[in-house]
Amino acid sequence: MGQVMAICTSTVRGVAKEYIGSAAFTPEWGIVGDAHGGKWHRQVSLLGAEKIREFNKRGAEVSPGAFGENLVVEGFDFRSLPVGTQLRCGQVLLEMTQIGKECHSHCEIYKRMGDCIMPREGVFAKVLEAGTISVGDEMEIVSSAGKAHYRAAVITLSDKGAAGEREDQSGPAIAKRLEAAGYEVIEQLLLPDGREKLEQQLIRLCDQRQPHLIITTGGTGFSPRDLTPEATLAVAERNAPGVAEAIRAYSMSITNRAMLSRGVAVLRKKTLIVNLPGSVKATQESLDCILDVLPHGLDVLAGTSGDCGSPVIN
């Protein structure tokens, strides 16, 4: 159980937020009147009161809202909670959607202290149920992400697609297939071929948004610009070769050109990343191979299931 110690909002972005006693929350925007609201996953930002106190002991002397946070809450180490955790405060129901954020330009606090806790300790949430929160209200964890559904992200690698010279069909086809299988597709990205941007996005997704699954499509062939496997391996913490081997073996029964795909499958934190080829047909055949088996592996990875000793029977 936690307690709301401060509520802070601002009418413009990029400035410290001002303390207010209570605020209305709505799924359509977030906090009514706050500039960071909108129809997106980062409607509300939260920070633990203990983290602010620890930072102030270093001489920071910051007040609530200085980091751009909306809610300061006593009693929770938000960073230790998984994305998908739901928080109840009176009528308001929040769902955590992201942990930490990129710091594109250092704030005044960082310039003064050489550090800022919001990028690593702050979390973000979306509003599921509307209501009003006031300072002093109690907040509790009512559920966490589990086996009910899985979160996924889809990344297409294509120089022509990213340049607007070709319509991306593989990414949307994968997303549609995942949604039909019960996944919540939280992001779809279209990137140029190559390593740098893909590595950045894979790290951001795994570390901050924490999807159970990331599917990439494209960049797995022999072309000099086909570097998706290299980017994927660069961010990996562990390898999951069986997934990629199964895809190639299954695809070989359809076309012997499948041996030319260099796609890999790896694990980073609690996310499985799987490389698929770039054509719509090849992506759907690959999903035919793995989609029924993935839930068990994702449950084991998330710590919500046991070992892999029992076979999957279709």
C-alpha positions in Angstrom: 0.0 0.0 0.0 1.3 3.5 -0.9 0.1 7.0 -0.3 0.0 9.9 -2.8 2.3 12.7 -1.4 2.1 15.2 -4.3 0.2 15.8 -7.6 1.9 18.0 -10.1 0.9 19.3 -13.5 2.0 21.9 -16.1 0.2 23.5 -19.0 3.3 23.4 -21.3 5.9 20.7 -21.9 9.6 20.9 -20.9 9.2 22.8 -17.6 8.9 21.7 -14.0 5.4 20.8 -12.9 3.5 22.7 -10.2 2.0 21.2 -7.1 -1.8 20.9 -6.9 -4.0 19.3 -4.3 -6.1 17.0 -6.6 -6.6 16.2 -10.2 -9.1 14.5 -12.5 -7.9 11.5 -14.5 -9.4 10.3 -17.8 -8.5 7.5 -20.2 -8.9 9.9 -23.1 -6.1 12.2 -21.9 -4.5 11.3 -18.6 -4.5 14.1 -16.1 -7.0 16.8 -17.2 -5.1 20.0 -18.0 -1.6 18.5 -18.0 0.4 19.1 -21.1 1.9 15.6 -21.3 -1.6 14.0 -21.6 -2.9 12.5 -24.8 -3.9 9.3 -26.5 -0.6 7.5 -25.8 1.1 5.2 -23.3 2.9 7.9 -21.3 -0.2 9.8 -19.9 1.0 9.9 -16.3 4.5 9.9 -14.8 5.2 8.6 -11.3 8.1 8.8 -9.0 8.7 7.3 -5.5 8.9 9.8 -2.6 11.8 7.8 -1.2 13.9 8.3 -4.4 13.4 12.1 -4.1 14.4 12.1 -0.5 17.6 10.1 -1.2 18.4 12.5 -4.0 17.9 15.5 -1.8 20.3 14.1 0.8 23.0 14.7 -1.8 22.2 18.4 -1.7 19.7 18.6 -4.6 17.0 20.4 -2.6 14.3 19.7 -5.2 10.5 20.0 -4.7 7.8 17.7 -6.1 7.3 18.3 -9.8 10.9 19.4 -10.4 11.6 16.2 -12.4 8.5 16.6 -14.5 6.7 13.9 -12.5 2.9 13.9 -12.1 2.5 11.7 -9.0 4.9 11.4 -6.0 4.0 8.3 -4.1 5.3 7.0 -0.8 5.7 3.2 -0.3 6.6 1.9 -3.8 9.8 1.3 -5.6 8.2 1.7 -9.0 11.2 0.6 -11.0 11.0 -2.9 -9.3 7.5 -3.4 -10.6 7.0 -5.0 -14.0 5.4 -3.1 -16.9 1.7 -4.1 -16.9 1.3 -3.6 -13.1 -2.0 -2.0 -12.3 -2.4 0.6 -9.6 -5.7 1.5 -7.9 -6.2 4.9 -6.3 -9.8 5.4 -5.4 -11.8 5.2 -8.7 -8.7 5.7 -10.8 -7.0 2.7 -12.3 -3.6 3.1 -13.8 -1.5 0.6 -15.8 2.3 0.9 -15.9 3.5 1.1 -19.5 7.2 2.1 -19.4 10.1 2.2 -16.9 12.5 5.1 -17.3 13.0 7.2 -20.4 15.6 8.6 -22.7 17.1 11.9 -21.7 17.5 13.8 -24.9 18.7 17.0 -23.3 20.0 17.4 -19.8 17.7 19.3 -17.4 18.7 22.0 -15.0 18.8 19.5 -12.2 21.4 17.4 -14.1 23.4 20.4 -15.0 23.6 21.4 -11.3 24.0 17.9 -9.8 25.5 15.9 -12.6 22.7 13.5 -12.2 18.9 13.2 -12.6 16.8 10.3 -11.2 13.8 10.6 -13.5 15.3 8.8 -16.5 16.1 5.7 -14.5 13.6 5.8 -11.5 10.5 7.4 -13.0 7.8 5.3 -14.6 4.9 6.0 -16.9 1.3 4.8 -16.9 -1.9 5.1 -18.9 -5.4 5.7 -17.3 -7.7 2.7 -17.6 -10.6 4.0 -15.3 -11.4 7.6 -14.7 -11.7 9.4 -11.4 -10.1 12.0 -9.1 -6.9 11.6 -7.0 -6.1 13.9 -4.1 -3.0 14.3 -2.0 -3.2 11.8 0.9 -5.1 9.1 -1.1 -4.0 5.5 -0.8 -2.7 3.6 -3.8 -2.4 -0.2 -4.0 -1.3 -2.8 -6.5 -4.3 -4.6 -7.8 -2.8 -6.8 -10.4 0.4 -7.4 -12.5 0.9 -8.5 -16.1 0.6 -12.3 -16.3 -0.6 -15.0 -18.5 -3.8 -13.3 -19.6 -2.2 -11.7 -22.6 1.2 -10.9 -24.0 2.7 -7.6 -25.2 4.6 -7.5 -28.5 6.4 -5.0 -30.7 7.0 -5.3 -34.5 10.0 -3.7 -36.2 10.4 -3.6 -40.0 13.8 -3.1 -41.5 13.7 -1.6 -45.0 15.7 1.3 -46.5 13.0 1.8 -49.2 10.2 1.5 -46.7 11.8 4.0 -44.3 12.3 6.4 -47.2 8.7 6.2 -48.2 9.5 4.5 -51.5 7.8 1.2 -50.6 4.7 0.4 -48.5 5.5 -1.8 -45.5 3.2 -4.8 -45.7 5.2 -7.3 -43.6 5.0 -5.4 -40.4 1.3 -4.8 -40.4 0.7 -8.4 -41.4 2.7 -9.7 -38.5 0.9 -7.3 -36.1 -2.5 -8.5 -37.4 -1.5 -12.1 -36.9 -0.2 -11.4 -33.3 -3.4 -9.5 -32.4 -5.5 -12.4 -33.6 -3.5 -14.7 -31.4 -4.2 -12.5 -28.3 -1.1 -10.3 -28.2 -1.3 -6.6 -27.5 0.9 -4.9 -30.1 2.3 -1.9 -28.2 4.5 -0.5 -31.0 5.1 -0.9 -34.7 8.3 0.7 -36.1 9.7 1.1 -39.6 13.5 1.6 -39.7 16.1 1.7 -42.4 18.4 -1.3 -42.7 21.6 -1.3 -40.6 22.6 -1.7 -37.0 22.6 1.5 -35.0 19.0 2.5 -35.0 17.8 -1.1 -34.6 20.1 -1.6 -31.6 18.8 1.6 -30.0 15.2 0.6 -30.4 15.7 -3.0 -29.2 17.4 -1.7 -26.1 14.7 0.9 -25.5 11.8 -1.5 -26.0 13.3 -4.4 -23.9 14.5 -2.2 -21.0 11.7 0.4 -20.8 8.5 -1.0 -22.4 9.2 -4.6 -21.6 7.2 -6.5 -24.3 7.2 -10.2 -24.0 8.1 -10.5 -27.7 9.7 -8.5 -30.4 9.4 -9.6 -34.0 11.7 -8.0 -36.6 11.1 -8.5 -40.3 13.7 -7.8 -43.0 17.5 -7.5 -43.1 18.3 -11.2 -42.7 19.7 -11.9 -46.1 23.2 -11.7 -47.7 23.0 -8.0 -48.8 25.7 -5.8 -47.2 22.9 -3.7 -45.6 21.2 -6.8 -44.1 22.5 -6.4 -40.6 19.5 -7.3 -38.5 21.1 -10.5 -37.0 24.2 -8.5 -36.0 22.2 -5.8 -34.3 20.1 -8.4 -32.5 23.1 -10.3 -31.3 24.7 -7.1 -30.1 21.9 -6.4 -27.6 21.4 -10.0 -26.5 22.0 -11.3 -23.1 21.3 -15.0 -24.0 20.9 -16.9 -27.2 17.7 -18.8 -28.1 18.9 -20.7 -31.2 16.2 -23.3 -31.3 13.6 -20.8 -32.4 15.6 -19.6 -35.4 16.6 -23.2 -36.2 12.9 -24.3 -36.1 11.9 -21.5 -38.5 14.6 -22.4 -41.0 13.8 -26.2 -40.8 10.1 -25.5 -41.3 10.7 -23.1 -44.1 13.1 -25.5 -45.9 10.1 -27.8 -46.4 8.5 -25.0 -48.5 11.6 -23.6 -50.2 15.3 -24.5 -50.1 16.1 -20.8 -50.2 15.2 -20.7 -46.5 18.8 -21.8 -45.9 19.9 -18.3 -47.0 18.1 -16.6 -44.1 20.5 -15.5 -41.3 17.8 -14.7 -38.7 18.5 -15.3 -35.1 16.5 -15.4 -31.8 17.8 -14.1 -28.6 16.7 -13.0 -25.1 17.3 -9.7 -23.4 15.9 -9.3 -19.9 12.4 -10.8 -20.1 11.9 -10.2 -23.9 12.3 -12.7 -26.7 13.5 -11.2 -29.9 12.9 -13.1 -33.1 14.2 -12.2 -36.6 11.9 -13.0 -39.5 12.5 -12.6 -43.3 11.2 -9.5 -45.1 8.4 -11.0 -47.3 4.8 -11.2 -46.1 4.6 -14.9 -47.2 7.8 -15.8 -45.4 6.7 -14.0 -42.2 3.4 -15.8 -42.1 5.1 -19.2 -42.7 7.5 -18.5 -39.9 4.7 -17.6 -37.5 2.9 -20.8 -38.5 5.9 -22.6 -37.1 6.4 -20.9 -33.8 3.2 -19.1 -32.7 1.6 -22.1 -30.9 4.8 -22.8 -28.9 5.8 -19.3 -28.0 3.4 -18.8 -25.1 5.0 -21.5 -23.0 8.5 -20.0 -23.6 7.3 -16.5 -22.8 5.7 -17.7 -19.6 8.9 -19.4 -18.5 10.9 -16.3 -19.4 8.5 -14.1 -17.3 8.6 -16.5 -14.4 4.9 -17.4 -14.6 5.4 -21.1 -15.6 7.5 -24.1 -14.8 10.1 -25.9 -16.8 10.0 -26.9 -20.5 9.8 -30.6 -19.8 6.3 -31.2 -21.0 5.7 -31.2 -24.8 3.3 -28.9 -26.5 0.5 -30.9 -28.1 -1.4 -29.2 -30.9 
